[in-house]
């Protein structure tokens, strides 16, 4: 109701002028594919779902008990709170993507809570956890926990082994497109959290281990958020190996990934790549080996089925849409070499394939473009990235990255399009 009131009375968005007739029409029309923007459908809707999820999670519900609250919140919004037809893509993105981001934000906020503190530190912690998990912050204000002083931290979960880093530096992006070659220089930021130990035998609940990474750009035409990589463990079991210096785990994981780039040449916007897997699950294998006393090697391999994803299209442009939606699969292969807990080499290779099943035929009338996934066909994005980092004096970090993004879009009614983008970064940061 609060979000709707903002849209209706402050933003005065046309979709928020609801009444009994719009609600009745929504039930009669049923689900459709909507034409909201890429960021709205494949990031803001999952984030909004995380708010529903945390409303339940912050009031004592478990992970699985909170999922129906997200689904109910999404359905309530789609059928009652908008004049536009309910969107099937919004339901999947909000419910499934929201569960992923919601649980991560809940656990991050749990790391911040410390009811033993007072004064400015306490205010800062409560403000920060409210930013990370708004519904948890509001819940603590309502029940009086935000100001209550106790002799214990007051966490809902055991404190896990975790590492958080934040870096900033220079980013260089060179994109080869059919139009021209664009070169962009900008200041970027990167942050990441490794939560829990994937090989811990005590892992029994969803997201006892997860990885969350986000990066973007500052004061530039490039997006503020250029990527989000989220991987959460739903279930795992260890595989016994004879060598005690080696560990192997197999599990089932939830994935959320979001990549977005753009540039401008002669006042014409270019999109080298844009892809998302908002609702995705699959099996994974993780391995760790102590090569020497001060050298560790680890690797992982994941396959996932994408229930809902999105990819940039060169042709279907309607309302706020410049991307196709659909389903498909992804694979991810990662290797890491850690020397003396200071020097780190990290190589990742990701492959995404999104199919648009309900495609738009250009020969059809325009009045059908409001309810399609986009251009009929499929899109592939391959991401290869090599990172080198070095930790100084225990916490200070310097790093360099080089990456390749390769997009190949195959259309049923248009020629195939291929784009390449090269990325280089040099950053400094801090490890917490």
N, C-alpha and C positions, 0 to 999 in steps of 0.2 A: 504493500500500500504506500509506503514511503517513497519507493522508486517511482511508482506510478504518479504520485502527487507531484514529484519534482518534474516529471515529463509533461504533466498536464498543465500545471499552474505556473511553472517557472520557464521551462524550455518551450512550452506550448506546442509540443510535437503533435501533428495531426493524428497519429496512431493512438494517442492517449485519450481522445474524445470519445469515450465509451458510453454505452447505454444498454438497455435491455435488448434493443434491436440488433446491435453489433454482436452481442453475446449469442443471441439466437442464430444469427447468420454464421457465426464461426462454427457452431455445432452442426449446422446444415452443410456448410462447405467442406469441413473436414481438413485433413492435413494437406499441405502443399510445400513446394520448395520456394523459399523467399529470396529477395534480391538485396538484402542488406550487405554492407561492405565486408571485406575479408576480415579485418580486425574485429568488427562487431560480432560476426557469426562464429568465428573460430578462436577468438581470445576472450572477448568480453562476456559472451554467453557462458563459457566454462568458468570464468571468474565469478559471474553471478551465481552459477550453480554451487560454487564453493561457499558462497555466503549462506545459501540454504543449508548446505551440509554442516557448516559450523554452527548454525543456529541449533541444530539437533545435537551435534557433538559436544558443544559447550554446556549442554544441559543434561549430560550424563549418558547419552546414547553411545553405543559402540560403533565401530566402523560400519558393519553390515546393517545395524538398526538405523543408521543415518541415511542410507541410500534411498529408501522410500520417501524421505522428506524432500530430497532433491527432485525426484520424479514428480511428486505431488506439486512442489513449488513451480516446476517448469510447466506442467499441464495447466495449473491455475493461471499462470501468466499468459500462456498462449491462447486459451479459450476465453478468459474473462477480462484481461487487462489491456488488450489491443484491439483496434478496429480491423487490423489486417488478419487474413486467414492464419490459423495455427500452422507453424512451420515444423515439419518433421525433422529437418536438420537442426533446428534450435533445440528440440527435445533431446536428441542424441548428444549434441555438444554440451548442453547444460547439465544433463544428468550424468553422463559418463565422464566427460572432461571435468565437470565440476567436482565429482567425487575425487578425482586425482588431485587437482589443485587444492581442494578443500582439506583433505587429510594432511597434505604437506604443510599448508598454512597453519593448521591446528597444531601439528607437532612442532613447527618452528616457534609458534607463540608459546608453547609449553616450555621451550628452552629459555625463554625470556623471563618467565614468571619467577619472582623471588619475594615471597611475603615477609621475609626477614628484614627487608630494606625499608628505609624511611626517607623522607625529604625529597631532594631533587633527584636522587637515583631512583627512588620509587616512582616518582612522577614520570621520569624518562622511560622506565620499563613499561609502565601501564600505557603510555602514549604509543610506544613502539609496538607493543603486542596488539593494540587496537588498530594500528595501520596494517599490520600483517594479517590479523584476523578480526575484522570489525565486529562481527557478532559475538565473539568471545569477549572483546573489550566491553561491549554494551552489556552483555550478560553479567560480567563482574561488577559493573557499576550498579546494575539493578539489585543484585543480591548482596551488595556491600563488600565483596571480596577485594575490590580495587583499592580500598583504603584500609583494610583490616591488617593489623600487624600480628604475625605469628612467629613461632620459634622454628618452623619448618618452611621449606621453599613453597610448598603448596602446589607442586606439579601433579598433573593427572597421570603421567606416565613416568617410568624409570628413566633417568638421564642416560642417554646412550653415548657411545663414542662418536664424536662428530667433528668435522673440520669445515670451517667457513672461510672463504677468501673473497677479496674485493680488489679489482685492479682497474686502472685507467691508463690510457695512452693513445698512441697514434694508430689509425687504421687507414689502410690504402686499399681501395677496391677498383679493380679494372675489369670492365664487363664488355665482352664482345657480343654484339647483337647484330641483327640484320641491317640496322640503320647505320650504326657507327660504333666507334669505340669510346666508351666513357671512362674517365679516370676521376675518382673522387678521393679527396683527402679529408679526414675528419678526426675529431676527438671521440673516442669510444670508451665504454665502460663494460666490465664483465664481473659477474658475481656467481658464486657457486657454493653449494652445500652438499657434503657427503655425510649422510645421516645413518648411523648404525654400522654394523659389521655384517656383510652378507654371509659370512661363514660361522656366525655365532649360533651355537646349538640351541640357545634360548629363544631364537626367533620363532614366534608362534602366531603373531598377529599381523594383519596386512600393514605394510609400510613400516615394519620394524627396521627395514633398510630401504633407503631411497636416495636418489641423486637428483638434484635440481640445479640447473644452470640457466643463466639469463644474461643477455648482452644487448647493447644498443648504442646509440649515437647521441652526441651532445651538440646542440646548436648547429644543425646541418639539415639539408633536405632529405637525408636518409631517415628512416623510421627511428623513433625513440626506442622502440623494442624491435630489434632485428632478429633475435632468435630466443626461443625457450626450449630447453631439453629437459624432460622430466621422465624418470624411470622409477616405478614403485613396485616393490616385491609383494605379491599377494600370497604366495605360498612357496616354500622351499624345503628341500631335504638334502642333507649332505651325503656324499658318496665316499665310502671309506677307501683310502689309499694306503698302501704299505709304507710308503715313505712319509714320516711325520712332518717333513718340511714342505709337503705339498697338500693343497686343499682343493676340493672340487665340489661344486654345488649345482644342482639343477632346480629350476623353479618355474613359476608362472608369474608373469609381470604385466603391469599396466603401463602403457606408453602415452605420453603427450608431447608432441613436437610441433614447433611453429617457426618457420623461416620466412623473412620478409625483406626484400630489398627494392630500392627504386632509385632512379637517377633522372637527370634532365639535360637534354642537349638541344640548344636552339629553341627553348620553350616547349619542347616535346618530351613528355614523360616516357621513360623506359623502365621496364620491369625485367631485369635479368632472371630473377627466380622468385617464386612465392609458392609455398606449399605448407600444408598442415595435416597432421593426423590427430584429430581431436578426440576420437574414440577408438582405442586400439588395445588389443590384448594378445599375448602369445608366450610361448615357452622360451627359456633362456638357460644358458650354461655359463658359469663363472669359475675361473681357475686362478690359483695363486701359488707361487713357488718361491722359496728362499734359495736363490742360486748360490749365494755366499752369505757370510754373516752380515754383510752390509749392503747386499744387493737383492732386491725383490723384483720378481716378474709376475705380472697378472694379465689376464685376458678374459674376454667375454664374447659370447655370440648370442644374438637374439633374433627370433622370427616373430612377426606379429601380423594378425589380421586386422585391417583397418575397416571398422564399421562406418565411419564417417571421416572424410578428409576433403581437402580443397587444394586446387592447383591453379596457377595463373593461366589464363587463356589469351591468345592473341586476337580472338575474333568476337566472342560473345560479350557484348557490352550492353547492359540493360540496367537502368536505374543506377544503383551503387555497385553493381556486379561487374567485375572484370576477371572472374575466376570460375572454374568449374568445381562442382562438388561430386562426390561419389564415394566408392569403397575400393579396397585393394589390399595391398600387403606391403610390408617393409622388412628389411634385414639390416642388422648392425653388427659390426665386428670391431673390437677395441683391443689395443695392446698398450701396456704401460711398463716402463722400466724405471725403478726407483733406486737411486744410489745414495747411501748414507743418509737417507731421509732428507736430502737437500736437492739433489739433481734429479729431474724428472723428464723423461721422454714419453710422450703420449701420442699414439696414432689411432685415429678413428676413421672408419669407412661406413657410410650409411647409404642405403638405397631405398627409395620410395616409389611406389607405382600406384597411381590413382586412376580408376576407370569411371567414366561418366556413362551410366547405363541409359538414363532417360535424357537423350540429347536433343538439341534443337536443330531442326532441318531448316536451312536458310530459305528454302522455297515455300515454307509455311507462312501463314499470316502472322503479323506481329502480336496479335492478341493471345497467342499461346506461349509467349516468352516468359510469362509470369510464373510458370509452374514447370520448369525443367531444371535439370542439373547443370546445364550449360551446353557446350559443344560436345557432340558425340565423339568419343575417342578415349585416349588415355594419355597420361603424362608421367614422365619419369624424372626424378631429381636424384642425382648422385652427389654425395658430399664426402670429400676426403680432406682430412685436416691433420697436420703435424704440429705438435706443441713442444717447446722446450722451456723449462722453468728452473730457476735456481733460488733457493731460500737463503737469505742472508741473516745472520744473527738470530735465527730461530723463528722470526716472524715476517721480516721484510722480503718481498718477492719481486723478481724481475722475470719476464717471460717474453717469448717470441712465438708467433703462430704464422703458419702458411696454409692456405686452404684453396680448394678448387670446388666450384659448384657447376654441375653440368645438367642442363635441363633439355629434355627432348619431348616435345608435344606432338602426338600423332592424332590427326583429325580425320573424321570420316568424309568431310566435304571440303577440306582445305589441305594445302600442302603441309608436310611435316616441318616443324620449326625447331632449330637447335640453338641454344645459347650457352655461353661459357662465361663464368666470372671467376676472377682470381683475387684472393684476399691475403693481405699481410698485416700483421699487428706487432707492435712492440709496446710493452706495458710495464708499469711498476705497480706494486700493490702490497697488501698486508694479509697475513694468514692468521686467523683467530683460533 
